[in-house]
Amino acid sequence: MRQVWNGRMMVVRELDYRIYRWSWKENLLWIVISFGAAGLVSWLFYRSIYGMAGILPLLFFTRKAFHRYLLAKRKRDMLYQFGEMLQMVSASLKAGYSMENAFVQGWEEYAKLYGEKTVIAREFGAVTHRMKLNEPLEPLVEDFALRSGIDEIVSFSQVFVFAKRSGGDMRKIFQNTVEKIRQKAEVEREITTVVTAKRMEQRIMNVVPFGILFYVGMASPEFLAPLYGNLFGAFVMTVCLLAYLFALVLAEKILDIPV
């Protein structure tokens, strides 16, 4: 990892966005939620603090799921930001700027609108800085596309490099890329709107078993008493817990609609 100064900000480069590195806040949040969930489950299902010993290892699977969610979210944000950046570059091309100057102008407009802390602002800030040091634009775009791990950006970089070297219609390439990214974003928003109600229902149903156990345990503890403090009861509750986790994973897979 290297850092370069472009006159206004420090740009962190050579980050591989195919790999998500957790911040200390995210790690702390996961630890708090993990121990809280383990304590709740061990009390509701086993009435024993020792139940946490068997439950905590399962929470590492939730870390993987949370990791996939964070990585997918960053990729969605990057793709949207990249589309916005290309729109501004395209506008600069229409205004008569050369390709290199269009990137510089587009980045300046993007940074004014969205700030300099977004991924695309930092990355293209580094690109404009290195172009001023007489580095060619094509390998810089290819480098970022590879590190982004996003198919649309990789495809754009391949077409961009080929068209740049062979004298293709750059305006048309930008317009087509922006339109494709916009269409994908619209489809994702439509899918999100459609499944929002179902996802809310799923989250409510996820909480219902815990609510039932808590209510019965408080209102009529004698009904659940035979399930605590013995091996048979622990076995039954473990089977119920595993069935609940299976239903949880199945519901997530049903509602996870790739675009």
Sequence and secondary structure as in RCSB ss.txt:
>XXXX:A:sequence
MRQVWNGRMMVVRELDYRIYRWSWKENLLWIVISFGAAGLVSWLFYRSIYGMAGILPLLFFTRKAFHRYLLAKRK
RDMLYQFGEMLQMVSASLKAGYSMENAFVQGWEEYAKLYGEKTVIAREFGAVTHRMKLNEPLEPLVEDFALRSGI
DEIVSFSQVFVFAKRSGGDMRKIFQNTVEKIRQKAEVEREITTVVTAKRMEQRIMNVVPFGILFYVGMASPEFLA
PLYGNLFGAFVMTVCLLAYLFALVLAEKILDIPV
>XXXX:A:secstr
 EEEE SS EEEE   TTS    HHHHHHHHHHHHHHHHHHHHHHHSSTTHHHHHGGGHHHHHHHHHHHHHHHHH
HHHHHHHHHHHHHHHHHHHTT  HHHHHHHHHHHHHHHH S SHHHHHHHHHHHHHHTT  HHHHHHHHHHHHT 
HHHHHHHHHHHHHHHHT  HHHHHHHHHHHHHHHHHHHHHHHHHHHHHHHHHHHHHHHHHHHHHHHHHH HHHHG
GGSSSHHHHHHHHHHHHHHHHHHHHHHHHH    
